[in-house]
Amino acid sequence: MTRIKLLFSLILVFCLCGCATPGLKFIDLAYMKESDPTQEGQMGIAQFKDTRQKTAAGYVGLRILTDKSQETYLVRGQNLGATLTDLTRIYLEKTGFVVTPIPDWPPTLAGVENAPEGLDQLLSADINTFECKAQKNGAVTKMILEIDLTFYLGDIQNKRLSTIPVSLTLERTELTFSQKKLEQFIDQAFEEIVEKALPFK
């Protein structure tokens, strides 16, 4: 019986270690958390700017495998700025705003004063850091996720501009790493980021 258990354990470890393959992988991010629609008004949102240096527009992270090869993860569509803008739009709409895509606007008081008509507020953001670094060691994968964004919120009626820097670093260890778990890890982190930056409750 002990030999059977040992054999089963070895087969399980082999499966867990053998399923990882190097190369490009594409992930789908989503904002799933529900919010109470307590807000109202028209929010204009410009596509977030990816200010990361020497980084592909869709890059979100990598995982170093046991043999030192790596999996590289990109958002589907290969545009992280567009993806995070869309997730933020969904959050804002769930809190009650009517959200309209707008062209890029300079995050200055002049940019607020020259906003398109019919809007109450403006929003844009810079993506300064966004990367998940993971290391596979046998069946275990350790993930470290770093996110740093700067949001710009313009109040048109009061001619006011708020600059909102927000960042976090999260660590997680997964016994059975999967693409779905990586997606959930990033989704939950971005939910925390956007709710911290824009606490419309």
FIMI-652178 format. One record per residue (C-alpha): residue in three letters; x, z negated, y negated. Coordinates in steps of 0.1 Angstrom, whole numbers, plus 5000, padded with zeros to 4 digits. Layout:
NODE  residu     X     Z     Y
NODE     Ala     X     Z     Y
...
***
This chain:
NODE  residu     X     Z     Y
NODE     Met  5000  5000  5000
NODE     Thr  5029  4992  4976
NODE     Arg  5045  5026  4983
NODE     Ile  5012  5043  4975
NODE     Lys  5009  5024  4942
NODE     Leu  5045  5033  4934
NODE     Leu  5040  5069  4942
NODE     Phe  5008  5070  4921
NODE     Ser  5027  5054  4892
NODE     Leu  5055  5079  4894
NODE     Ile  5030  5109  4895
NODE     Leu  5012  5094  4864
NODE     Val  5045  5090  4845
NODE     Phe  5056  5125  4855
NODE     Cys  5023  5140  4842
NODE     Leu  5025  5121  4809
NODE     Cys  5061  5131  4804
NODE     Gly  5057  5167  4815
NODE     Cys  5028  5178  4794
NODE     Ala  5047  5179  4761
NODE     Thr  5059  5213  4751
NODE     Pro  5079  5222  4720
NODE     Gly  5068  5246  4693
NODE     Leu  5042  5250  4666
NODE     Lys  5009  5231  4669
NODE     Phe  4979  5233  4646
NODE     Ile  4956  5203  4638
NODE     Asp  4922  5200  4623
NODE     Leu  4916  5172  4598
NODE     Ala  4882  5158  4588
NODE     Tyr  4866  5131  4566
NODE     Met  4841  5115  4589
NODE     Lys  4834  5081  4573
NODE     Glu  4800  5075  4558
NODE     Ser  4796  5062  4522
NODE     Asp  4766  5051  4503
NODE     Pro  4756  5076  4476
NODE     Thr  4759  5052  4447
NODE     Gln  4773  5076  4421
NODE     Glu  4759  5105  4401
NODE     Gly  4771  5133  4379
NODE     Gln  4791  5165  4381
NODE     Met  4827  5163  4393
NODE     Gly  4850  5193  4389
NODE     Ile  4878  5194  4415
NODE     Ala  4909  5215  4414
NODE     Gln  4930  5223  4444
NODE     Phe  4956  5197  4450
NODE     Lys  4992  5208  4443
NODE     Asp  5018  5204  4471
NODE     Thr  5049  5193  4452
NODE     Arg  5070  5186  4484
NODE     Gln  5104  5202  4483
NODE     Lys  5115  5227  4510
NODE     Thr  5084  5221  4531
NODE     Ala  5060  5246  4545
NODE     Ala  5026  5245  4528
NODE     Gly  5008  5235  4560
NODE     Tyr  5034  5211  4574
NODE     Val  5022  5176  4583
NODE     Gly  5048  5163  4608
NODE     Leu  5068  5166  4639
NODE     Arg  5074  5149  4672
NODE     Ile  5109  5147  4688
NODE     Leu  5105  5150  4726
NODE     Thr  5126  5133  4753
NODE     Asp  5149  5164  4756
NODE     Lys  5154  5164  4718
NODE     Ser  5133  5195  4714
NODE     Gln  5104  5191  4689
NODE     Glu  5067  5198  4683
NODE     Thr  5059  5208  4647
NODE     Tyr  5025  5201  4634
NODE     Leu  5007  5221  4607
NODE     Val  4971  5220  4594
NODE     Arg  4950  5249  4605
NODE     Gly  4949  5274  4576
NODE     Gln  4985  5263  4568
NODE     Asn  4976  5249  4533
NODE     Leu  4977  5212  4531
NODE     Gly  4967  5212  4494
NODE     Ala  4934  5231  4502
NODE     Thr  4928  5208  4533
NODE     Leu  4931  5175  4513
NODE     Thr  4911  5189  4485
NODE     Asp  4883  5197  4509
NODE     Leu  4884  5162  4525
NODE     Thr  4882  5146  4490
NODE     Arg  4853  5168  4481
NODE     Ile  4834  5156  4512
NODE     Tyr  4842  5120  4502
NODE     Leu  4829  5125  4467
NODE     Glu  4798  5143  4478
NODE     Lys  4790  5114  4502
NODE     Thr  4793  5089  4474
NODE     Gly  4767  5109  4454
NODE     Phe  4786  5133  4431
NODE     Val  4778  5170  4428
NODE     Val  4812  5186  4432
NODE     Thr  4823  5220  4418
NODE     Pro  4856  5237  4425
NODE     Ile  4874  5245  4393
NODE     Pro  4907  5263  4384
NODE     Asp  4938  5243  4380
NODE     Trp  4938  5222  4348
NODE     Pro  4967  5204  4331
NODE     Pro  4965  5166  4336
NODE     Thr  4966  5159  4299
NODE     Leu  4940  5148  4273
NODE     Ala  4939  5184  4261
NODE     Gly  4931  5195  4296
NODE     Val  4902  5170  4297
NODE     Glu  4889  5181  4263
NODE     Asn  4890  5218  4274
NODE     Ala  4871  5212  4306
NODE     Pro  4845  5237  4318
NODE     Glu  4810  5230  4304
NODE     Gly  4785  5210  4325
NODE     Leu  4810  5186  4341
NODE     Asp  4813  5149  4336
NODE     Gln  4846  5143  4353
NODE     Leu  4877  5162  4365
NODE     Leu  4899  5156  4395
NODE     Ser  4932  5169  4407
NODE     Ala  4962  5155  4426
NODE     Asp  4998  5161  4434
NODE     Ile  5010  5157  4470
NODE     Asn  5044  5141  4467
NODE     Thr  5049  5130  4503
NODE     Phe  5029  5137  4534
NODE     Glu  5046  5135  4568
NODE     Cys  5042  5120  4602
NODE     Lys  5075  5116  4621
NODE     Ala  5070  5108  4658
NODE     Gln  5095  5101  4686
NODE     Lys  5086  5104  4723
NODE     Asn  5104  5080  4746
NODE     Gly  5091  5085  4782
NODE     Ala  5054  5081  4781
NODE     Val  5054  5063  4748
NODE     Thr  5053  5079  4713
NODE     Lys  5060  5060  4681
NODE     Met  5045  5075  4650
NODE     Ile  5054  5068  4613
NODE     Leu  5031  5083  4587
NODE     Glu  5041  5084  4550
NODE     Ile  5016  5096  4523
NODE     Asp  5022  5095  4486
NODE     Leu  4998  5112  4462
NODE     Thr  4992  5111  4425
NODE     Phe  4955  5116  4415
NODE     Tyr  4945  5127  4380
NODE     Leu  4909  5117  4370
NODE     Gly  4895  5129  4337
NODE     Asp  4865  5114  4320
NODE     Ile  4852  5141  4298
NODE     Gln  4826  5122  4278
NODE     Asn  4850  5094  4269
NODE     Lys  4880  5118  4265
NODE     Arg  4901  5096  4289
NODE     Leu  4927  5105  4316
NODE     Ser  4936  5082  4344
NODE     Thr  4968  5087  4364
NODE     Ile  4964  5071  4398
NODE     Pro  4995  5069  4421
NODE     Val  4987  5057  4457
NODE     Ser  5009  5056  4488
NODE     Leu  5010  5041  4522
NODE     Thr  5033  5039  4553
NODE     Leu  5017  5033  4587
NODE     Glu  5032  5029  4621
NODE     Arg  5015  5033  4654
NODE     Thr  5026  5035  4691
NODE     Glu  5006  5055  4715
NODE     Leu  5010  5053  4753
NODE     Thr  4992  5086  4758
NODE     Phe  4999  5107  4727
NODE     Ser  4977  5137  4721
NODE     Gln  4969  5161  4693
NODE     Lys  4935  5144  4689
NODE     Lys  4951  5110  4684
NODE     Leu  4974  5125  4658
NODE     Glu  4944  5139  4640
NODE     Gln  4926  5106  4641
NODE     Phe  4957  5087  4628
NODE     Ile  4960  5110  4598
NODE     Asp  4922  5111  4592
NODE     Gln  4920  5073  4590
NODE     Ala  4951  5071  4567
NODE     Phe  4937  5097  4543
NODE     Glu  4903  5079  4542
NODE     Glu  4922  5048  4532
NODE     Ile  4942  5067  4505
NODE     Val  4912  5084  4489
NODE     Glu  4890  5052  4489
NODE     Lys  4919  5033  4474
NODE     Ala  4925  5059  4446
NODE     Leu  4888  5066  4439
NODE     Pro  4868  5035  4448
NODE     Phe  4834  5049  4441
NODE     Lys  4813  5023  4459
***
